[in-house]
Amino acid sequence: MKIFEIRTIRHNMRKKPGSLFFFIVFFSAFICLSLVRHSTRHHETRGISKRDTGEPVPPDDKPELPPPDEPESAPHDDPGFEPLPGTLICEQKVAPRDVSGTVRPVPVAPRVLPAVLSVDTVKKLPLVNGWNQVGQKKGCCPAGSRTGTVYLHGFSCCVDKVFNASEKFCCLEKNRVLDITQDNVEYCYPLNQPHFCRTSDLQVAPQQTLVCEYANKEKTPTTCEFQCPKGSQVRGTKAATCTTVGTWNIQPQCCEGCPPSTKKDIWFIADVDSGVGIGGLSDVQSFIKGLISYLPVSAESVRVALTAFSRSVFTDISWTLSDYSNHEELNAAINLVTSDDLGRNTGAALQWVANNAFTEENGDRTDVDNVIVLVTTGNPDDEFGQAADMLREKGQLVIIAVGPDPTSEELATNPSSESDFLRVLRFADLDQFRKSLYTNLCGENCLT
């Protein structure tokens, strides 16, 4: 029967050639369709979507995210920047302009506070840009920044920080992001009471302490002074004041000075010629105390000695490297450095220090660098060049000349660096240069 059937098919095919043509077409279409389906499955396993092959994509169960907004700015500044497809990046927004080209200000939504504030109501407060507390589906922080951070639904941006809107809220009045608690809500939006500050809003460095004044029994601080440990000083303004809107007018900066590990043997040579007057000598005393206030004074770290002179060297108001080992003792001794004698034999004072100062008996340490600091208030009355050269062989010679007299500049011949000579034209300006020695020795830095 099989032979008959085959033959019959062949016989019929011979009689009807058109049947063979339709058979070949049908068979070819079947093969092509099978190959397309196989290719599609192969591409999907290699991470290529059906959309790329041209085949219709069935709808997903999950809704697709909306496409990103069209950028409103010029292309990225970096010509080689090519973000990957699907990557969220921040675009710098172009400020809207009117017909004349003038930048139009972005309208700000008014803030309307409810009668009663609570943890629940604060979540619904609008931000100044009209967004609510839970934020939008996506955004950039800071707003409009090309290098900002992208945030998505459930997060928002405040004071250039991204925060979780379910745990924190934006307190624009305080310029801070706060945890959502009733105390913080009342602190940010005080009702029926004036705004107040909190010491916790001051970003105090670990080494700093606060000394505050309070306005009432509720311990509301009005001013706070920043203090640093001995051997360092507060950089910038030393006190903060609470403003009428409940924010501090400044934030503290760091404590600066030479690190506690610094080791130096420093010998001051102080010109106390009475010709500059009592006020001038008082300024010199304050200046020297200011210089050492940035140094970690101790027997192990920085040792400080001083030789006072005018027409002669005053050994009775001078001291060596081994006499004092803390700031309190040094400041008390500096207050006694004064003289009624006229004259300025600078060369003799330099020679005395070169011959007598740096000995083991006077506290000199052979494994520690020596620094000689001359504070002079006028032209020398004697020759000083040879003695200055001898001191430079002992260590680093730093010269601080107060006043306009030009002769003192000759003392700075061949200094080890330009920073080893400082001229201050007026006594009243001395306090502005009290950091000069510390930056010369250690560089300007914050202590950690």
C-alpha positions in Angstrom: 0.0 0.0 0.0 2.8 2.5 0.8 4.3 1.9 -2.6 1.0 2.5 -4.2 0.4 5.6 -2.3 3.8 7.0 -3.2 3.4 6.2 -6.7 -0.1 7.6 -6.8 1.2 10.9 -5.5 4.0 10.8 -8.1 1.5 9.9 -10.8 -0.8 12.6 -9.8 2.0 15.1 -9.6 3.1 14.2 -13.1 -0.4 14.9 -14.3 -0.7 18.2 -12.4 2.6 20.2 -12.4 1.0 23.1 -10.6 0.6 21.0 -7.5 4.3 20.6 -7.2 4.8 24.4 -7.3 2.3 25.1 -4.5 3.9 22.3 -2.4 7.3 23.9 -2.7 6.0 27.3 -1.7 4.1 26.0 1.3 7.1 24.0 2.5 9.5 27.0 2.1 7.2 29.3 4.1 7.0 26.7 6.8 10.9 26.5 7.0 11.2 30.3 7.1 8.7 30.7 9.9 10.5 28.0 12.0 13.8 29.8 11.5 12.4 33.2 12.6 10.9 31.7 15.8 14.2 30.0 16.6 16.2 33.2 16.0 13.9 35.2 18.2 14.3 32.7 21.1 18.1 32.8 20.6 18.3 36.6 20.7 16.1 36.8 23.9 18.4 34.5 25.7 21.4 36.8 24.7 19.6 39.8 26.2 18.2 41.2 22.9 14.6 42.3 23.2 11.8 41.4 20.8 11.5 45.0 20.0 14.9 44.9 18.3 13.8 42.0 16.1 10.7 43.7 14.9 8.3 41.2 16.5 5.4 42.7 18.4 5.9 42.9 22.1 3.1 41.6 24.3 2.1 44.0 27.2 3.9 43.4 30.5 2.1 42.9 33.8 4.1 45.8 35.3 3.5 49.4 34.1 6.4 50.9 32.2 8.1 54.0 33.7 7.5 57.2 31.8 10.3 58.3 29.5 12.6 60.9 31.0 11.8 64.5 30.3 13.4 66.2 27.4 16.6 68.0 28.5 16.2 71.8 28.8 19.9 72.6 28.6 22.8 72.4 26.2 24.6 69.0 25.9 26.9 67.8 28.7 30.0 69.9 29.0 32.3 66.9 28.6 32.3 66.1 24.8 33.2 62.5 25.7 30.3 62.0 28.0 27.9 59.3 26.8 25.4 58.0 29.4 24.3 54.5 29.1 20.7 53.9 27.8 18.3 54.1 30.8 20.7 56.0 33.0 19.2 58.9 35.0 21.4 62.0 34.9 20.9 65.5 36.0 20.6 68.3 33.5 21.3 71.9 34.2 18.1 73.8 33.7 18.0 77.0 31.6 16.2 79.8 33.3 13.1 81.0 31.5 13.4 84.3 29.6 10.8 86.7 28.3 10.7 88.2 24.8 13.3 90.8 25.6 15.7 88.2 26.9 15.3 89.0 30.6 15.4 86.1 32.9 12.0 85.5 34.5 12.1 84.6 38.2 10.6 81.2 39.0 7.3 81.7 41.0 7.4 80.5 44.6 4.5 78.9 46.2 3.4 80.6 49.4 3.7 78.7 52.7 0.5 78.5 54.7 1.0 77.0 58.1 -1.9 75.0 59.6 -3.4 76.1 63.0 -2.0 73.0 64.7 1.3 71.5 63.7 2.1 67.9 64.4 4.1 65.0 62.9 1.3 64.2 60.6 0.6 67.7 59.3 4.3 68.5 58.7 4.5 65.8 56.1 1.9 67.7 54.0 3.6 71.1 54.2 4.6 72.5 50.8 8.2 73.3 50.0 9.0 76.7 48.5 9.1 75.3 45.0 5.6 74.0 45.4 6.5 70.3 45.9 5.0 68.5 48.9 6.9 66.7 51.6 7.1 63.3 49.8 8.7 64.9 46.8 8.1 63.9 43.1 8.8 60.8 41.0 12.3 62.0 40.3 14.5 65.1 40.6 18.0 66.4 40.9 19.6 67.7 44.1 20.6 70.6 44.1 17.8 71.5 41.7 19.2 72.3 38.2 22.7 71.1 39.0 24.4 69.2 36.2 26.5 67.3 38.7 23.6 66.8 41.2 22.3 63.6 42.7 19.2 62.0 41.2 16.5 61.0 43.7 13.3 59.1 43.1 9.8 58.8 44.6 9.8 58.9 48.4 12.8 61.1 48.6 13.2 64.9 48.3 15.9 67.6 48.3 16.5 70.3 50.9 19.6 72.5 51.5 21.3 70.5 48.7 20.8 67.2 50.5 18.7 64.2 49.5 16.6 62.8 52.4 14.0 60.1 53.0 10.7 61.9 53.2 9.1 59.2 55.4 11.7 59.8 58.2 12.8 63.4 57.8 11.4 66.8 56.8 12.8 70.0 55.3 13.0 72.8 57.8 13.7 75.8 55.5 13.4 78.2 58.4 16.4 76.6 60.0 18.0 75.6 56.7 18.3 72.0 57.9 16.9 68.5 57.4 15.4 67.2 60.6 14.0 64.0 61.9 10.2 63.9 62.0 9.6 64.3 65.7 7.2 66.6 67.6 10.1 68.4 69.2 11.6 69.1 65.8 8.3 70.3 64.4 7.8 72.7 67.2 11.4 73.9 66.9 11.0 74.5 63.1 7.6 76.0 63.3 7.1 77.6 66.8 3.5 78.8 67.3 2.7 81.5 69.8 6.4 81.9 70.8 9.5 83.5 69.3 12.0 81.5 67.3 14.8 80.0 69.2 18.2 78.3 68.6 19.6 75.1 69.7 23.3 74.4 70.5 23.0 71.1 68.6 22.7 73.1 65.4 26.2 74.4 65.8 28.6 72.1 63.9 31.3 72.0 66.6 34.6 70.2 65.8 35.6 67.4 68.2 38.3 69.5 69.8 36.1 72.5 70.4 33.9 73.4 73.4 31.0 75.9 73.7 30.5 78.5 76.3 27.0 79.9 75.8 24.9 82.7 77.3 21.2 82.0 77.9 18.3 84.4 77.7 15.8 82.8 80.1 15.2 80.0 82.5 14.3 77.7 79.5 18.0 77.7 78.6 17.5 79.3 75.2 21.1 80.2 74.0 21.6 83.7 72.6 25.4 83.6 72.0 27.9 80.9 72.0 31.7 81.2 72.1 33.9 78.6 70.5 37.0 77.5 72.4 39.9 75.3 71.4 42.5 73.5 73.5 45.8 75.1 74.5 48.2 75.4 71.6 45.5 76.1 69.0 43.0 78.8 68.1 39.6 79.0 66.4 39.9 79.8 62.8 37.6 82.7 61.8 35.0 84.3 64.1 35.0 82.9 67.6 31.3 83.4 68.6 27.9 82.8 67.1 24.7 84.8 67.7 21.1 83.5 67.5 19.1 85.6 65.0 15.5 86.6 65.3 14.4 83.8 62.9 16.0 81.1 65.2 19.2 80.4 63.2 22.9 81.0 64.1 24.5 83.8 62.2 27.7 81.7 61.6 29.0 78.2 62.0 32.3 77.5 63.8 35.4 76.7 61.8 38.2 74.3 62.9 40.9 74.6 65.5 44.2 75.4 63.9 47.8 75.3 65.1 50.9 73.2 64.9 50.0 69.5 65.6 50.7 68.2 69.1 53.5 66.0 67.7 55.5 69.1 66.7 58.9 69.4 68.3 60.8 72.7 68.1 63.2 74.7 70.3 62.2 78.3 69.8 64.2 81.3 71.1 62.7 84.8 70.9 64.9 87.9 70.9 62.6 90.8 71.9 63.4 94.5 71.3 62.1 96.4 74.3 63.5 99.8 73.5 61.4 102.2 75.6 61.5 104.7 72.7 58.5 103.0 71.2 56.3 103.9 74.2 54.3 101.9 76.6 51.6 101.1 74.1 54.2 99.8 71.6 55.7 97.5 74.2 52.3 96.2 75.2 51.5 95.4 71.5 54.8 93.5 71.3 53.9 91.5 74.4 50.5 90.6 73.1 52.0 89.7 69.7 54.5 87.2 71.2 51.7 85.6 73.3 49.6 85.4 70.2 52.5 83.7 68.3 52.9 81.0 70.9 49.2 80.4 71.3 49.3 78.3 68.1 52.1 76.1 69.4 51.8 72.9 71.6 54.1 74.2 74.4 55.4 71.4 76.7 58.7 70.0 77.7 58.3 67.2 75.1 56.9 69.2 72.2 57.7 72.9 71.8 60.0 74.7 74.2 60.1 78.5 74.3 62.8 80.8 75.6 63.2 84.7 75.4 66.0 87.2 75.6 65.0 90.8 76.0 67.3 93.7 75.0 67.5 97.4 74.3 70.9 99.1 74.8 72.0 95.9 76.6 70.8 92.4 77.1 68.5 92.0 80.1 69.1 88.6 81.6 66.9 89.3 84.6 63.7 89.4 82.5 64.8 86.6 80.1 64.5 82.8 80.4 65.9 79.7 78.8 64.3 76.7 77.1 64.0 74.7 80.3 62.4 77.3 82.5 58.7 77.1 81.5 56.7 74.3 80.0 53.1 75.6 79.6 51.2 78.6 78.2 50.2 80.0 81.6 53.8 80.3 82.8 55.0 81.8 79.5 52.2 84.4 79.3 53.0 85.5 82.9 56.7 85.9 82.1 56.0 87.8 78.9 53.9 90.3 80.8 57.1 91.2 82.7 59.2 91.9 79.6 59.5 95.7 79.7 62.3 98.3 80.0 62.9 102.0 80.7 66.2 101.9 78.8 66.8 103.7 75.5 68.8 102.2 72.7 68.7 99.2 70.3 71.9 97.2 70.2 70.5 94.4 68.1 73.9 93.0 67.1 74.9 92.6 70.7 71.7 90.7 71.5 72.1 88.4 68.5 75.7 87.7 69.5 74.7 86.9 73.1 72.1 84.3 72.0 74.5 82.8 69.5 77.2 82.3 72.2 75.0 81.2 75.1 71.5 80.1 74.2 71.6 76.6 72.6 73.3 74.5 75.2 72.2 71.4 77.0 72.3 73.4 80.3 69.7 75.8 78.9 67.4 73.1 77.6 68.5 72.7 74.0 67.8 69.3 72.5 70.3 68.1 69.9 67.7 66.1 68.0 65.2 69.0 67.6 65.4 71.9 65.2 66.2 75.3 66.5 64.2 78.4 65.5 65.3 82.0 66.4 62.6 84.7 66.2 63.8 88.3 66.3 61.1 90.9 67.0 62.6 94.3 66.4 60.9 97.7 66.5 63.4 100.0 64.7 66.9 100.4 63.2 69.8 98.7 65.1 72.4 101.0 66.7 75.3 98.5 66.1 76.6 96.1 63.5 74.6 92.9 63.3 75.5 91.0 60.1 78.1 88.6 61.5 76.0 87.7 64.6 73.0 87.1 62.3 75.1 84.7 60.2 76.2 82.8 63.3 72.5 82.4 64.4 71.6 81.0 60.9 74.2 78.3 61.5 72.3 77.4 64.8 68.9 77.1 63.2 66.2 79.0 61.3 66.2 82.7 61.8 62.9 84.4 61.5 62.8 88.3 61.6 59.7 90.3 62.3 60.3 94.0 61.9 57.7 96.4 63.3 57.6 99.9 61.8 58.8 101.5 58.5 62.5 101.7 59.3 64.3 100.2 56.3 67.6 99.2 58.0 66.1 96.2 59.6 65.6 94.7 56.2 69.4 94.2 56.0 68.9 91.6 58.8 67.1 89.5 56.2 70.0 89.2 53.9 70.2 85.6 52.5 67.2 84.3 54.5 66.4 80.6 54.2 63.0 81.6 52.6 61.0 84.7 51.9 58.6 83.7 54.7 61.5 84.2 57.2 61.1 88.0 57.0 57.9 89.8 57.9 57.4 93.6 58.0 54.5 95.1 60.0 54.2 98.8 59.4 52.1 99.7 62.5 51.9 98.3 66.0 48.2 98.2 65.8 48.4 95.7 62.9 50.5 93.2 64.8 47.6 91.1 65.9 46.7 90.4 62.3 50.0 88.5 61.9 49.9 86.3 65.0 49.5 83.3 62.8 52.7 84.0 60.9 55.0 81.9 63.0 52.7 78.9 63.1 52.1 78.9 59.4 55.8 79.3 58.8 56.7 76.3 60.9 53.8 74.0 60.3 51.7 75.3 57.3 48.1 76.4 57.7 46.0 73.4 58.7 43.1 72.3 60.8 43.8 70.0 63.8 41.9 66.7 63.7 
